[in-house]
Amino acid sequence: MLLTKIKRVIRAGFMNFWRNSWVSLAAILVVVITLFTIGSLVFSRAILGSVLTQVQNRIDISVYFKTDAEEQDILALKDLVSKLDEVKSVEYVSAEEALASFKEKHKDNALINQSLEEIGGNPLGAALNIKAKEISQYESIAKFLDAQNNASAGPIIDKINYFQNKKVIDRLSVIIDSIRNMGLIISLILIGVSILVTFNTIRLAIYAAREEVEIMRLVGASSKFVSGPFIVEGIMYGFISAVIVMVLFYPFTLWIGSKAGRFFGDLNVFEYYISNFGQIFLTLLAIGVVLGAVSSFIAVRRYLKV
């Protein structure tokens, strides 16, 4: 008996959908735009993550030691830094390696080479190149190093270049956070618009079927049976919209992947779409179905007073 009622509700929902085909098409288009934007944000987050990884791999803080600093003291500090949760990697550069790298970098500069020859010795000290797991963690690492240097009997650190690069690192963090917040705000706005459009679409469907609704009530139909078809109709909007969006993403990501792949580093958007197809589809499907069902439920409660 229950199964029969469910079948009747679903059948009635399909009939309402096709009977109000133009209104349904308008609702689907709005939901498609919303889901397409949300899906684009999924790809944007992946792209942003790839770009951020590249930036993080290029950004580090260098700790330059005094020329008279003992190697064992430097290595002891290296071990302490390596144990920090914020630290991804620590590279030790000896004074000899630093000098060789400096000479290689300025091999075409006769003035610098002549100056080194006149000095005779090695004017450079050892260094540590430290990479953090997140850009925002460099400040705490720099403060830790500064505190360790001040706490030691004889300070061995000559300079920490984080304090010179702080403005660049902070600006990059602000830009990344702004992009993420903007994407979230746009999604929320479009979700609100979709709910309003679907709400009004269901309201029109209820108005068009008002005589049938009255007849069902007169013959004693329950509130769930009366409202069920309209909720099914809203769910159909979300389901069909999710399928359309996934179809649209195929040529879109294929074009983006071939045209702009060099800007995204190792990430190919089309390959990301293919490898995460199921997860993206289920996410958009869930959002679309929830949007349709919630909008329909609100409209039904408002206009049928069930």
Secondary structure as UniProt FT lines:
FT   HELIX           2..19
FT   HELIX           21..58
FT   STRAND          61..65
FT   TURN            67..68
FT   HELIX           71..82
FT   TURN            85..86
FT   STRAND          87..93
FT   HELIX           95..105
FT   TURN            106..108
FT   HELIX           110..119
FT   STRAND          127..132
FT   HELIX           135..137
FT   HELIX           138..151
FT   STRAND          157..160
FT   HELIX           162..208
FT   HELIX           210..218
FT   TURN            219..220
FT   HELIX           223..259
FT   HELIX           261..263
FT   TURN            265..266
FT   HELIX           269..275
FT   HELIX           277..303
//
